[in-house]
């Protein structure tokens, strides 16, 4: 039958139970706070502390030396886990990195306390933890005086090494922290220092209340101090953000320049973008690319500019600056460089695509407004150009001359020489007219062998002279078709708007009537329209436009 060891209540045992309850109360309180970096490790550290304090309490309460030794050995997993988890908490809280869940960290956090516990529980076989454990007096329940072994000093050495790491991390973070956040780190340093100093007094024999290690008792002070810091300085509530991880997490290159343009701070993206490491402490003009320096020189205290970094391929960056000041005292400026190479490439592709679309649109418009055989404009183009031509003639007071031109005996030409030859003649007269008209003149194939020529700012007399010259030159030009020299002629009628007719339809009818007169007079000639019109009514022909 299992029997409980003899024990007696005493003040040290009560205080240690109080320390365990305080630790667990702090755990319950912290779990109700908003999440913060290292919260899991913080909670685990104080659960482990509760284990340590309870084991130490039982060691004080039991009377037998063997029982006391057993509970001293039972305290070791709590001792090691408390220090390990407190270190993990401080690292996560100060550095802003959550590494407790990584499997190597988990292996250390679980493995080292378990290993130490195993060594302690098997101490009777090797005495590596405690060489001897002798009561300090003859009275029942007297505290034990321990002679420590190699494993004890190794475990204590690990603990003190970890506490030293904690102190270094706190000092480094304190120096880099803004003034408003420094009380957080002072409070954590004080909370850590209390049990550290207590353990040192025990190891050196300077202070042993109740003949016992004062370290577990000191955690009552640590817990009270942490609760006060949470209430007074919002410790663990207003969580300090580690600036270095925050800067390094930014995708943009960020640099802080002092008033002398010395780089006071730069993140990893800045080093990667500029290809210069380290940047901190170097002058801007020595460390940054020439294009970036030139852009910064053109900027005022605040502004935006672009720069191109040399390389294959070149990289485009957008540079933004903002002034930094403390009150009215200038402290420098922050420079943010954003890699916009992808955006520039997209913009370039969009520009090229837009240009291609515009060219295609122009090509399609040309195709829609051009005759496929001759390359001359067609009726669709005439419909678009007509309002502007009429408005221009009306506004300038200068006439718009209209020429209706028709190839002579074109059907006979086709029947004799074939349609391929007829097409060649149409292309030949088209080339001829394009070569002999002005830039503002318009040449339109309106159907079959009929062509319309519009001559802005030209009176009908000058137009008749010009067309007559065309007729003579074209008729005298030999056309090479299937190695044969052929000749073609045309007839033309000329009328002017608004001299000869007050509207588009009327001037077309007048020019058409003049064309019919040319044909009635034997073809291969140019006639100008004169009222009254000819005997052959132009209304019998299909209207132009």
HUWO-V777655 format. One record per residue. N is the residue number from 1. RES is the residue in three letters. SS is DSSP state (h for helix, s for strand, l for the rest). PHI is phi as a letter, one per 20 degrees, with the letter a starting at -180 (999 if undefined). OMEGA is omega in whole degrees, -180 to 180 (NA if undefined). Layout:
n=(N | N)
res=(RES | RES)
ss=(SS | SS)
phi=(PHI | PHI)
omega=(OMEGA | OMEGA)
This chain:
n=(1 | 2 | 3 | 4 | 5 | 6 | 7 | 8 | 9 | 10 | 11 | 12 | 13 | 14 | 15 | 16 | 17 | 18 | 19 | 20 | 21 | 22 | 23 | 24 | 25 | 26 | 27 | 28 | 29 | 30 | 31 | 32 | 33 | 34 | 35 | 36 | 37 | 38 | 39 | 40 | 41 | 42 | 43 | 44 | 45 | 46 | 47 | 48 | 49 | 50 | 51 | 52 | 53 | 54 | 55 | 56 | 57 | 58 | 59 | 60 | 61 | 62 | 63 | 64 | 65 | 66 | 67 | 68 | 69 | 70 | 71 | 72 | 73 | 74 | 75 | 76 | 77 | 78 | 79 | 80 | 81 | 82 | 83 | 84 | 85 | 86 | 87 | 88 | 89 | 90 | 91 | 92 | 93 | 94 | 95 | 96 | 97 | 98 | 99 | 100 | 101 | 102 | 103 | 104 | 105 | 106 | 107 | 108 | 109 | 110 | 111 | 112 | 113 | 114 | 115 | 116 | 117 | 118 | 119 | 120 | 121 | 122 | 123 | 124 | 125 | 126 | 127 | 128 | 129 | 130 | 131 | 132 | 133 | 134 | 135 | 136 | 137 | 138 | 139 | 140 | 141 | 142 | 143 | 144 | 145 | 146 | 147 | 148 | 149 | 150 | 151 | 152 | 153 | 154 | 155 | 156 | 157 | 158 | 159 | 160 | 161 | 162 | 163 | 164 | 165 | 166 | 167 | 168 | 169 | 170 | 171 | 172 | 173 | 174 | 175 | 176 | 177 | 178 | 179 | 180 | 181 | 182 | 183 | 184 | 185 | 186 | 187 | 188 | 189 | 190 | 191 | 192 | 193 | 194 | 195 | 196 | 197 | 198 | 199 | 200 | 201 | 202 | 203 | 204 | 205 | 206 | 207 | 208 | 209 | 210 | 211 | 212 | 213 | 214 | 215 | 216 | 217 | 218 | 219 | 220 | 221 | 222 | 223 | 224 | 225 | 226 | 227 | 228 | 229 | 230 | 231 | 232 | 233 | 234 | 235 | 236 | 237 | 238 | 239 | 240 | 241 | 242 | 243 | 244 | 245 | 246 | 247 | 248 | 249 | 250 | 251 | 252 | 253 | 254 | 255 | 256 | 257 | 258 | 259 | 260 | 261 | 262 | 263 | 264 | 265 | 266 | 267 | 268 | 269 | 270 | 271 | 272 | 273 | 274 | 275 | 276 | 277 | 278 | 279 | 280 | 281 | 282 | 283 | 284 | 285 | 286 | 287 | 288 | 289 | 290 | 291 | 292 | 293 | 294 | 295 | 296 | 297 | 298 | 299 | 300 | 301 | 302 | 303 | 304 | 305 | 306 | 307 | 308 | 309 | 310 | 311 | 312 | 313 | 314 | 315 | 316 | 317 | 318 | 319 | 320 | 321 | 322 | 323 | 324 | 325 | 326 | 327 | 328 | 329 | 330 | 331 | 332 | 333 | 334 | 335 | 336 | 337 | 338 | 339 | 340 | 341 | 342 | 343 | 344 | 345 | 346 | 347 | 348 | 349 | 350 | 351 | 352 | 353 | 354 | 355 | 356 | 357 | 358 | 359 | 360 | 361 | 362 | 363 | 364 | 365 | 366 | 367 | 368 | 369 | 370 | 371 | 372 | 373 | 374 | 375 | 376 | 377 | 378 | 379 | 380 | 381 | 382 | 383 | 384 | 385 | 386 | 387 | 388 | 389 | 390 | 391 | 392 | 393 | 394 | 395 | 396 | 397 | 398 | 399 | 400 | 401 | 402 | 403 | 404 | 405 | 406 | 407 | 408 | 409 | 410 | 411 | 412 | 413 | 414 | 415 | 416 | 417 | 418 | 419 | 420 | 421 | 422 | 423 | 424 | 425 | 426 | 427 | 428 | 429 | 430 | 431 | 432 | 433 | 434 | 435 | 436 | 437 | 438 | 439 | 440 | 441 | 442 | 443 | 444 | 445 | 446 | 447 | 448 | 449 | 450 | 451 | 452 | 453 | 454 | 455 | 456 | 457 | 458 | 459 | 460 | 461 | 462 | 463 | 464 | 465 | 466 | 467 | 468 | 469 | 470 | 471 | 472 | 473 | 474 | 475 | 476 | 477 | 478 | 479 | 480 | 481 | 482 | 483 | 484 | 485 | 486 | 487 | 488 | 489 | 490 | 491 | 492 | 493 | 494 | 495 | 496 | 497 | 498 | 499 | 500 | 501 | 502 | 503 | 504 | 505 | 506 | 507 | 508 | 509 | 510 | 511 | 512 | 513 | 514 | 515 | 516 | 517 | 518 | 519 | 520 | 521 | 522 | 523 | 524 | 525 | 526 | 527 | 528 | 529 | 530 | 531 | 532 | 533 | 534 | 535 | 536 | 537 | 538 | 539 | 540 | 541 | 542 | 543 | 544 | 545)
res=(UNK | UNK | UNK | UNK | UNK | UNK | UNK | UNK | UNK | UNK | UNK | UNK | UNK | UNK | UNK | UNK | UNK | UNK | UNK | UNK | UNK | UNK | UNK | UNK | UNK | UNK | UNK | UNK | UNK | UNK | UNK | UNK | UNK | UNK | UNK | UNK | UNK | UNK | UNK | UNK | UNK | UNK | UNK | UNK | UNK | UNK | UNK | UNK | UNK | UNK | UNK | UNK | UNK | UNK | UNK | UNK | UNK | UNK | UNK | UNK | UNK | UNK | UNK | UNK | UNK | UNK | UNK | UNK | UNK | UNK | UNK | UNK | UNK | UNK | UNK | UNK | UNK | UNK | UNK | UNK | UNK | UNK | UNK | UNK | UNK | UNK | UNK | UNK | UNK | UNK | UNK | UNK | UNK | UNK | UNK | UNK | UNK | UNK | UNK | UNK | UNK | UNK | UNK | UNK | UNK | UNK | UNK | UNK | UNK | UNK | UNK | UNK | UNK | UNK | UNK | UNK | UNK | UNK | UNK | UNK | UNK | UNK | UNK | UNK | UNK | UNK | UNK | UNK | UNK | UNK | UNK | UNK | UNK | UNK | UNK | UNK | UNK | UNK | UNK | UNK | UNK | UNK | UNK | UNK | UNK | UNK | UNK | UNK | UNK | UNK | UNK | UNK | UNK | UNK | UNK | UNK | UNK | UNK | UNK | UNK | UNK | UNK | UNK | UNK | UNK | UNK | UNK | UNK | UNK | UNK | UNK | UNK | UNK | UNK | UNK | UNK | UNK | UNK | UNK | UNK | UNK | UNK | UNK | UNK | UNK | UNK | UNK | UNK | UNK | UNK | UNK | UNK | UNK | UNK | UNK | UNK | UNK | UNK | UNK | UNK | UNK | UNK | UNK | UNK | UNK | UNK | UNK | UNK | UNK | UNK | UNK | UNK | UNK | UNK | UNK | UNK | UNK | UNK | UNK | UNK | UNK | UNK | UNK | UNK | UNK | UNK | UNK | UNK | UNK | UNK | UNK | UNK | UNK | UNK | UNK | UNK | UNK | UNK | UNK | UNK | UNK | UNK | UNK | UNK | UNK | UNK | UNK | UNK | UNK | UNK | UNK | UNK | UNK | UNK | UNK | UNK | UNK | UNK | UNK | UNK | UNK | UNK | UNK | UNK | UNK | UNK | UNK | UNK | UNK | UNK | UNK | UNK | UNK | UNK | UNK | UNK | UNK | UNK | UNK | UNK | UNK | UNK | UNK | UNK | UNK | UNK | UNK | UNK | UNK | UNK | UNK | UNK | UNK | UNK | UNK | UNK | UNK | UNK | UNK | UNK | UNK | UNK | UNK | UNK | UNK | UNK | UNK | UNK | UNK | UNK | UNK | UNK | UNK | UNK | UNK | UNK | UNK | UNK | UNK | UNK | UNK | UNK | UNK | UNK | UNK | UNK | UNK | UNK | UNK | UNK | UNK | UNK | UNK | UNK | UNK | UNK | UNK | UNK | UNK | UNK | UNK | UNK | UNK | UNK | UNK | UNK | UNK | UNK | UNK | UNK | UNK | UNK | UNK | UNK | UNK | UNK | UNK | UNK | UNK | UNK | UNK | UNK | UNK | UNK | UNK | UNK | UNK | UNK | UNK | UNK | UNK | UNK | UNK | UNK | UNK | UNK | UNK | UNK | UNK | UNK | UNK | UNK | UNK | UNK | UNK | UNK | UNK | UNK | UNK | UNK | UNK | UNK | UNK | UNK | UNK | UNK | UNK | UNK | UNK | UNK | UNK | UNK | UNK | UNK | UNK | UNK | UNK | UNK | UNK | UNK | UNK | UNK | UNK | UNK | UNK | UNK | UNK | UNK | UNK | UNK | UNK | UNK | UNK | UNK | UNK | UNK | UNK | UNK | UNK | UNK | UNK | UNK | UNK | UNK | UNK | UNK | UNK | UNK | UNK | UNK | UNK | UNK | UNK | UNK | UNK | UNK | UNK | UNK | UNK | UNK | UNK | UNK | UNK | UNK | UNK | UNK | UNK | UNK | UNK | UNK | UNK | UNK | UNK | UNK | UNK | UNK | UNK | UNK | UNK | UNK | UNK | UNK | UNK | UNK | UNK | UNK | UNK | UNK | UNK | UNK | UNK | UNK | UNK | UNK | UNK | UNK | UNK | UNK | UNK | UNK | UNK | UNK | UNK | UNK | UNK | UNK | UNK | UNK | UNK | UNK | UNK | UNK | UNK | UNK | UNK | UNK | UNK | UNK | UNK | UNK | UNK | UNK | UNK | UNK | UNK | UNK | UNK | UNK | UNK | UNK | UNK | UNK | UNK | UNK | UNK | UNK | UNK | UNK | UNK | UNK | UNK | UNK | UNK | UNK | UNK | UNK | UNK | UNK | UNK | UNK | UNK | UNK | UNK | UNK | UNK)
ss=(l | l | l | l | l | l | s | l | l | l | h | h | h | h | h | h | h | h | h | h | h | h | h | h | h | h | h | h | h | h | h | l | l | l | l | l | l | l | h | h | h | h | h | h | h | h | h | h | h | h | h | h | h | h | h | h | h | h | h | h | h | s | l | l | h | h | h | h | h | h | h | h | h | h | l | h | h | h | h | h | h | h | h | h | h | h | h | h | h | h | h | h | h | h | h | l | l | l | l | l | l | l | h | h | h | h | h | h | h | h | h | h | h | h | h | h | h | h | h | h | h | l | h | h | h | h | l | l | l | s | s | s | s | s | s | l | l | l | l | l | l | l | l | s | s | s | s | s | l | h | h | h | h | h | h | h | h | h | h | h | h | h | h | h | h | h | h | h | h | h | h | h | h | h | h | h | l | l | h | h | h | h | h | h | h | h | h | h | h | h | h | h | h | h | h | h | h | h | h | h | h | h | h | l | l | l | l | l | h | h | h | l | l | l | h | h | h | h | h | h | h | h | h | h | h | h | h | h | h | h | h | h | h | l | l | l | l | l | l | l | l | l | h | h | h | h | h | h | h | l | l | l | s | s | s | s | s | l | l | l | l | s | s | s | s | s | l | h | h | h | h | h | h | h | l | l | l | l | l | l | l | l | s | h | h | h | h | l | l | h | h | h | h | h | h | h | h | h | l | l | l | l | s | s | s | s | s | s | s | l | l | l | l | l | s | s | s | s | s | s | s | s | s | s | s | s | l | l | s | s | s | s | s | s | s | s | s | s | s | l | h | h | h | h | h | h | h | h | h | h | h | h | h | h | h | h | h | h | h | h | h | h | h | h | h | h | h | h | h | s | l | l | l | l | l | l | s | l | h | h | h | h | h | h | h | h | h | h | h | h | h | h | h | h | h | h | l | l | l | s | s | s | s | s | s | s | s | l | l | h | h | h | h | h | h | h | h | l | h | h | h | h | h | h | h | h | h | h | h | h | h | h | h | h | h | h | l | l | l | l | l | s | s | s | s | s | s | l | l | s | s | s | s | s | s | l | l | l | l | h | h | h | h | h | h | h | h | h | h | h | h | h | h | h | h | h | l | l | s | s | s | l | l | s | s | s | l | l | l | s | s | s | s | s | s | s | s | l | l | l | s | l | l | h | h | h | h | h | h | h | h | h | h | h | h | h | h | h | h | h | l | l | l | l | l | s | s | s | l | l | l | l | l | l | l | l | l | h | h | h | l | l | l | l | l)
phi=(999 | f | d | f | f | f | b | b | f | b | f | g | f | f | f | f | f | f | f | f | f | f | f | f | f | f | f | f | f | f | f | e | f | f | g | b | f | n | f | f | f | f | f | f | f | e | f | f | f | f | g | g | f | f | f | f | f | f | g | f | e | f | e | f | g | f | f | f | f | f | f | f | f | f | f | f | f | f | f | f | f | g | f | f | f | f | f | f | f | f | f | f | f | e | e | m | c | d | d | f | e | f | f | f | f | f | f | f | f | e | f | f | f | f | f | f | f | f | f | f | f | d | f | f | e | c | l | e | e | c | f | b | b | d | g | e | b | e | f | f | m | f | g | e | d | e | d | e | d | f | f | f | f | f | f | f | f | f | f | f | f | f | f | f | g | g | f | f | f | f | f | f | f | g | f | e | f | f | g | f | e | f | g | g | f | f | f | f | f | f | f | f | f | g | f | f | f | f | f | f | f | f | f | e | m | f | b | c | f | m | m | c | f | f | g | g | f | f | f | f | f | g | f | f | f | f | f | f | f | f | f | e | d | l | g | m | d | e | f | f | e | f | f | f | f | f | f | f | f | f | f | e | f | c | c | d | d | e | g | e | m | e | f | e | b | b | e | f | f | f | f | f | f | e | m | c | b | e | e | f | n | e | f | g | f | e | e | e | g | g | f | f | f | f | f | f | f | e | e | f | f | b | r | c | b | d | b | d | e | f | q | c | e | f | d | d | c | d | d | c | c | c | f | d | b | d | m | e | e | f | d | p | b | d | d | d | d | d | f | d | g | f | f | f | f | f | f | f | f | f | f | f | f | f | f | f | f | f | f | f | f | f | f | f | f | f | f | f | d | d | f | f | e | d | n | f | f | d | f | f | f | g | f | f | e | g | g | f | f | f | f | f | f | f | f | e | m | d | f | d | e | d | d | d | c | c | f | f | l | f | f | f | f | f | f | e | d | n | f | f | f | f | f | f | f | f | f | f | f | f | f | f | f | f | f | d | e | e | f | e | f | c | d | c | e | e | q | l | e | e | c | d | d | d | d | f | l | c | f | f | f | f | f | f | f | f | f | f | f | g | f | f | f | f | f | e | e | f | d | e | c | l | m | d | e | d | c | c | c | c | d | b | c | c | b | c | d | e | g | e | b | e | b | f | g | f | f | f | f | f | f | f | f | f | f | f | f | g | f | f | e | o | m | l | b | c | c | e | f | c | f | f | f | f | f | e | f | f | f | f | e | f | f | e | m)
omega=(-178 | 179 | 179 | 177 | 177 | 179 | 178 | -180 | 177 | -176 | 179 | 179 | 179 | -179 | -180 | 175 | 177 | 178 | 179 | 180 | 178 | 179 | 180 | 176 | 177 | 176 | 180 | -179 | -177 | -180 | 178 | 179 | 175 | -180 | 176 | -180 | 177 | -177 | 180 | 179 | 179 | 179 | 179 | -180 | -178 | 169 | 177 | 177 | 177 | 176 | -178 | -178 | 179 | 177 | 178 | 178 | 180 | 178 | 179 | -174 | -177 | -173 | -174 | 178 | 180 | 178 | 178 | 180 | -180 | -178 | 171 | 176 | 180 | -178 | -170 | 178 | 177 | -180 | -177 | -178 | 178 | -178 | -179 | -177 | 176 | 176 | 179 | 178 | -178 | 179 | -179 | -176 | -177 | -176 | -178 | -179 | -179 | -176 | -175 | -176 | 179 | -173 | 176 | 178 | 179 | 180 | 179 | -176 | 179 | -173 | -176 | 175 | 180 | 179 | 180 | 179 | 179 | 178 | -178 | -177 | 179 | -176 | -179 | -176 | -174 | 180 | 177 | -180 | 178 | 178 | 175 | 174 | -172 | 176 | -180 | -179 | -178 | -177 | 179 | 178 | 180 | 179 | 179 | 172 | -174 | 166 | -170 | 179 | -176 | -178 | 178 | -177 | 175 | 180 | 178 | 179 | 177 | -179 | -178 | 175 | 180 | 178 | 176 | 175 | 178 | -178 | 179 | 179 | 180 | 180 | -180 | -179 | 179 | -178 | -176 | -173 | 171 | -176 | -177 | -177 | -175 | 176 | 177 | -174 | 174 | 179 | 179 | 178 | 179 | 180 | 180 | -174 | -176 | 179 | 179 | 179 | 179 | -179 | 178 | 179 | 178 | -178 | -180 | 179 | -178 | -175 | 179 | -180 | -179 | -179 | -172 | 176 | -177 | -174 | 180 | 179 | -174 | -178 | 172 | 177 | 180 | -179 | 179 | 180 | 179 | 178 | 178 | 179 | 178 | -179 | -174 | -174 | 177 | 175 | -179 | 179 | 172 | -168 | 176 | 178 | 179 | -174 | -178 | 176 | 179 | 179 | -178 | 179 | -178 | 178 | 180 | 174 | -178 | 177 | 174 | 179 | 176 | -178 | 178 | -180 | 170 | -177 | -179 | -178 | 177 | -179 | -176 | -180 | 178 | 179 | -180 | -176 | -178 | -178 | -177 | 179 | -4 | 177 | -174 | 178 | -179 | 177 | -177 | -175 | 179 | -171 | -172 | 177 | -176 | -178 | 179 | 178 | 179 | 179 | 179 | 179 | -179 | -178 | 170 | 180 | -178 | 179 | -178 | 177 | 177 | 177 | 179 | 178 | 180 | 179 | 177 | -3 | 176 | 179 | 179 | 178 | 172 | -175 | 176 | 179 | 175 | -180 | 174 | -180 | 174 | -171 | 177 | -176 | 179 | -180 | -179 | -180 | 175 | -178 | 180 | 179 | -180 | 178 | -178 | -179 | 180 | 180 | 178 | 178 | 177 | 179 | 179 | 179 | 178 | 178 | 179 | 179 | 179 | 178 | 178 | 179 | 179 | 178 | 178 | 178 | 178 | 179 | 179 | 178 | 177 | 179 | -179 | -176 | -180 | 173 | -174 | -177 | -172 | -175 | 177 | 174 | 179 | -176 | -179 | 177 | -180 | 179 | 180 | -174 | -172 | -178 | -180 | 180 | 179 | 180 | 179 | 178 | -179 | -177 | -177 | -175 | 178 | -174 | 170 | -179 | -178 | -180 | 173 | -172 | -176 | 178 | -178 | 175 | -176 | 179 | 178 | 178 | 179 | -177 | -177 | -172 | 179 | -177 | 178 | 177 | 178 | 177 | 179 | 178 | 178 | 178 | -179 | -180 | 176 | 178 | -179 | -178 | 180 | -180 | -172 | 178 | 176 | -177 | -177 | 179 | -178 | 179 | -173 | 170 | -175 | 178 | 177 | 180 | -176 | -177 | 179 | 178 | 180 | -176 | 179 | 174 | -178 | 179 | -173 | 179 | 179 | 179 | -180 | 179 | -179 | -178 | 177 | 177 | 177 | -176 | -178 | -178 | -178 | -180 | -179 | -177 | 178 | 178 | -179 | 180 | -178 | 178 | 176 | 178 | -179 | 179 | 177 | 178 | 176 | 173 | -176 | 173 | -176 | 172 | -176 | 175 | 0 | -176 | -174 | -177 | -175 | -177 | 179 | -178 | -178 | -179 | 176 | 178 | -180 | 179 | 179 | 178 | 178 | 176 | 180 | 178 | 177 | 180 | 180 | -178 | 173 | 179 | -179 | 178 | 180 | 178 | 174 | -178 | 174 | 175 | -9 | -176 | 180 | -176 | -179 | -176 | 179 | -178 | 179 | -179 | 178 | -179 | 176 | 178 | NA)
